[in-house]
Amino acid sequence: MSLADVDKTKLSPEDLVIFEKFEKATVDAKKLPPNVSQDDQLSLYGLFKQALAGKNTTARPGMLDFKGKAKYDAWLKNGDMTKQDAQQKYADLVVALDEKYAKPTATTAE
């Protein structure tokens, strides 16, 4: 499932506000610097999957698929979280990561 697959006309007004915030956050996430930690990237991935697909009910990847297992586990840890909660948490996490990994700004001495 992708963002384009979501029928916004079927969302309640409250859910539409959350979804639009989530949609903006997906664009902002692509602007995060490349030094975002793997753990933070996996958290984003897990919340993104939860936000669009809901609870992870897929089979766990094979023993030698380390990347696939890490992504699977990141999604699985969200458990029964609702799509709306995952969308909100994703948006909040993007803001937090933007602040965490922001380049320091030069300050001027007075």
C-alpha positions in Angstrom: 0.0 0.0 0.0 1.2 3.5 -0.8 0.1 7.0 0.2 -1.7 7.3 -3.2 -3.8 4.2 -2.3 -5.5 6.0 0.6 -9.0 7.3 -0.2 -9.1 10.6 1.7 -12.9 10.9 1.1 -13.4 8.0 3.5 -11.5 9.6 6.4 -13.2 11.4 9.2 -12.3 15.1 9.6 -10.0 14.2 12.5 -8.3 11.4 10.7 -7.9 13.6 7.6 -6.0 16.2 9.6 -3.7 13.4 11.0 -3.2 11.9 7.6 -2.3 15.2 6.0 0.3 15.8 8.7 1.6 12.3 8.1 1.7 12.9 4.3 3.8 16.1 4.9 6.1 14.2 7.2 6.8 11.6 4.6 8.1 14.4 2.3 10.1 16.0 5.2 11.6 12.6 6.1 13.2 12.5 2.7 15.0 15.7 3.5 16.6 14.3 6.7 20.4 14.2 6.6 22.1 10.9 5.6 23.6 10.5 9.1 20.3 9.5 10.7 21.1 6.4 12.8 20.0 3.0 11.6 17.8 2.6 14.7 16.0 5.9 13.9 15.6 4.8 10.3 14.1 1.5 11.4 11.7 3.4 13.8 10.5 5.5 10.8 10.1 2.4 8.7 8.1 0.5 11.3 5.8 3.5 11.9 5.4 4.1 8.2 4.3 0.5 7.5 2.0 0.5 10.5 0.5 3.8 9.3 -0.4 2.4 5.9 -0.9 -1.3 6.4 -1.7 -1.6 10.1 -0.6 -4.5 12.2 2.2 -6.7 10.8 0.7 -10.1 9.9 3.4 -11.1 7.3 5.8 -14.0 7.7 9.2 -13.2 9.1 12.0 -13.1 6.5 14.5 -15.9 6.3 17.5 -16.4 8.6 20.0 -14.8 6.2 17.9 -11.8 5.3 19.3 -9.5 8.1 18.0 -6.3 6.6 14.5 -7.8 6.0 14.4 -9.1 9.6 15.4 -5.7 11.0 12.6 -4.0 9.1 10.1 -6.7 10.0 11.0 -6.4 13.7 10.7 -2.6 13.5 7.2 -2.9 12.1 6.2 -5.8 14.5 7.1 -3.8 17.6 4.2 -1.4 16.9 1.8 -4.3 17.7 -1.8 -3.3 17.6 -1.2 0.5 17.3 -3.9 2.1 15.2 -3.0 3.5 11.8 -3.9 7.0 13.0 -1.6 6.7 16.1 1.2 5.5 13.9 0.7 8.4 11.5 0.9 10.9 14.4 3.9 9.2 15.9 5.6 9.1 12.5 5.0 12.9 12.0 6.3 13.6 15.6 9.4 11.4 15.0 10.3 13.2 11.8 10.2 16.5 13.6 12.2 15.2 16.5 14.8 13.7 14.1 15.0 16.9 12.1 15.9 18.7 15.4 18.2 15.9 16.6 20.2 15.8 13.3 20.0 19.4 12.3 23.2 21.1 11.3 24.3 23.5 14.1 23.7 27.1 13.1 26.4 29.7 13.4 25.8 32.0 16.3 27.1 35.5 16.3 28.9 37.0 19.3 27.6 40.3 20.5 
